[in-house]
Amino acid sequence: MIARLTGYPHDWDLAMGTRPTEKHDPFGWAGATLEGKYRIDGVLGEGGFGVVYAAHHLGFDEPVAIKFLRLETLPLHKRDAFSKSFKAEGKILFRLSSASPSIVRAIDVGEAISPNGAWTPFLVLELLRGETLAEELARRSGGRAFAEALALLTPAARALDVAHGEGVAHRDVKPGNLILTEVQGQPSVKVLDFGVAKLMGDARSVAAAKTTEMGVRAFSSAYGAPEQWDRNLGATGPWTDVFALALVLVEVVTGRSALGSDNTAVQRANALDLNQRPTLRHFGVQTTDAVESVLQRGLAVDPRNRFQRAGELWDALEQAVANKSDLCLRPPKKAATTEEHHSPQRGSRARDTEVSRHAPGTVLLPVAHTPRPTPSDPGRKPAQGRSVRALVVTASVLSALGISFCAFVLRGSGESTAAVTADTGASPPGSGATARPSDPAIPGTQTPTVYARAWDASSRCYDHIGAENAIARKECQEALDLNPSDRELRRMILYNMCLVECHDGNFEAARAYCMRSLQSGENRTVRGALKMLSSGRCPSR
């Protein structure tokens, strides 16, 4: 979706806000020149972390966007330390945006005194064509088919995974930080504001030190992960982005805010409710057990039980799509009739509630220093279904051409729309009655119920290893008895059994399970475990 603006004083692309204006200019930068090379034309948008201006790079003769951060409350003696951290984050953003075309490109970083005397660290970024996903969702009536939602968010998920691979977390993933734009003529999504949430949280932690011994965490309430609400759940990290990304996916499919309400207390309660997770089924979308299982894990309250990287979540979602008709799952035409467990406003499009005068839409909570949760074993990553991924890409291309993906695949397969509707809606949410045969077009898939049950049992096994080994052994054996056909899942189960035996002191049995795991697929983690076992040591969980 591209919007062109003309007549001020050049043609401008609508990006991250409205047309440049002088009506509200907090720093007085409009009309000024920054560092002799950026002519600043006006304000594009304003948020809790800063103000974005439209500008022109005089050397390159190209439009750019400049984000100036709000740091009025940061003590003078802390500015040098913040400046070093800010520039370091700028370098990271430059590296990440060079590695992924779906991360907004960083051009420059620095600091300056504004015309009205404020100290303003700034980031120079590419000026994007398009609108935020939040704006598009606000305009749109209803949700999307699952395939369309996957296709739409795939660039963002893969971009986040690039960052996670570098040990960098975003910590404020939300529709407002996802820009719908074009990359090389193709519709795509780009991720904004990498590193800004952490930096601003750190800065406000320092500013709050006069009144509290604890710091603060800054995040958007409608997309807050449990560990952002409750510091006892551990530190934030890539797993925090996984939770927010899963929430965004649910919102894109249903057209409704996953945590609901405009009340931060309600949003907190929904994020932390152990009994009901905000999955697609929770909102009446009749998904398969496999998709539900992936979302349950992606939205787990305990970050240790969650996927640890965005790529793991997305790979699992693509693997969970058992056949073409699953990709056409849509939200119910009207809101579910069951009453929301914490709010009568279930299903409404929530805004990020303003709870701080410093940052509209941002929550500031006390935080103590807590350890990083133990990450999942890298070997738990499910197989990437290439055929499924191809279907998702096809959905993206067809969507760009204005063609219904679901109509396309149903015509091609000879199935009727009515047949698919009956198939996807044959069993009520939560019934588990989804015993479809494997789709021969997608190698390695199996009845969704078998895959989901084996995955769940293996995950429960992993969670109990070392602490309650008898339970872990029982769960892993249950997973093995299901005999899932997916090689990656079998490798994961066998490796978990290796850990169970090792923690019980049965090193020979542990080695045997590790060797069987390698028969299902080569893996560095399993190879490393074998070396440790040979020296009489048990691999860490």
VENJO-V362800 format. One record per pair of residues at least 6 apart in sequence whose ideal C-beta (glycine too) atoms are under 6 Angstrom apart, sorted by the first residue. I is the first residue (numbers start at 1). J is the second residue. Records with the same first field share a line. If there is no record, write none. Layout:
I->J, J
This chain:
1->130, 131, 180
2->129
3->14
5->12, 14, 19
8->19, 20
13->129
15->127, 128
16->44, 45, 52
17->44, 45, 52
20->41, 42, 54
21->42, 43
22->30, 42
25->43
26->51
27->68, 114, 118, 120
28->114, 115, 116
29->40, 53, 114
30->42
32->40, 115
33->39
37->58, 59
38->55
39->56, 58
40->53, 55
41->54
42->54
43->53
44->52, 54
45->52
48->359, 360, 361, 362
49->196, 200
50->67, 68, 69, 70
51->68
52->65, 67
53->66
55->64, 66
56->63
57->64
63->127
64->124, 127
65->125, 127
66->122, 124
67->123
68->120, 122
69->121
71->203
73->207
74->203, 207
78->206
82->203
83->111
86->121, 199
87->109
89->195, 199
90->109
92->168
93->106, 194, 195
94->106
96->103, 163
97->103, 105, 106
99->162
100->159, 162
101->183
102->155, 159, 190
103->159, 191
104->125, 190, 192
105->126
107->124
108->124
109->123
110->122
111->121
112->120
114->120
128->179, 181
129->181
130->179, 180, 181
131->180
132->176, 179
133->175, 178, 180
134->175, 176
136->180
137->175
142->255
143->253, 254, 255, 331
144->252, 253
145->328, 330, 406
146->253, 327, 329
147->327, 395, 405
148->395, 399
149->249, 252, 253
150->392
151->392, 395, 396
153->249
155->188, 189
156->178, 189, 191
157->310, 314
159->191
160->241, 310
161->309, 310, 311
164->238, 309, 310
169->237, 238, 241
170->194, 241
171->197, 198, 236, 240
172->197, 219, 220
173->241, 244, 245
174->220, 223
177->192, 193
178->189
179->190
181->190
187->400
197->218
200->218
201->217, 218
204->216
205->215, 216
208->216
214->366, 367, 368
215->367
216->364
217->228, 365, 367
218->362, 364
219->228, 363
220->352, 361
221->264, 267, 352, 353, 363
222->257, 259, 350, 352
223->244, 247
224->271
225->240, 243
226->233, 271, 272, 301
227->233, 234, 236, 303
229->268, 271
231->367, 368, 370
234->303, 370, 373
235->370, 372
237->372
238->309
239->303, 306, 308
241->310
242->298, 306, 307, 310, 313
245->310
246->295, 298, 299
247->258
250->258, 280
251->257, 258
253->280, 331
254->283, 331
256->347
257->349, 350
258->278
259->267, 270, 271
260->270, 340, 343, 345, 346, 350
261->343, 345, 350
262->350, 351, 353
264->353, 355
266->342, 343
269->342
270->342
274->301
276->341
277->296, 299
279->292, 295
280->287
281->287, 292, 429
283->336
284->332, 336
285->331
286->424, 425, 429
287->329
288->322, 326, 434, 448
289->432, 434, 448, 449, 452
290->320, 322, 448, 451, 452
291->320
293->452, 455, 456
294->316, 317, 320
298->307, 313
300->306
303->373
304->373, 374
307->313
308->375, 376
312->381
315->382, 384
316->382
318->385, 388, 389
319->382, 383, 385
321->327, 388
322->445, 448
323->439
324->409
325->420, 423
328->406
329->424
335->347
340->346
352->361
354->360
355->363
356->364
377->525
378->525
379->492, 495, 523, 525
380->492
382->488
383->486, 488
387->442
395->405
398->405, 408
410->417
427->433
434->448, 449
435->447, 449
438->445, 446
439->445
444->486
446->485
450->482, 484
451->484
453->482
454->479, 482, 484, 489
457->475, 478, 479
458->479, 492, 493, 496
460->475
461->472, 475, 476, 496
462->496
464->471, 472
465->472, 499, 500, 541
466->503, 541
469->500, 503, 504
472->500
473->500
476->496, 497, 500
479->493
480->493
484->490
487->520, 521
490->520
491->517, 520, 521
494->513, 516, 517
495->517, 526
497->513
498->510, 513, 514
501->509, 510
502->510, 538
507->533
510->533
511->533
514->526, 529, 530
517->526
518->526
529->539
532->539
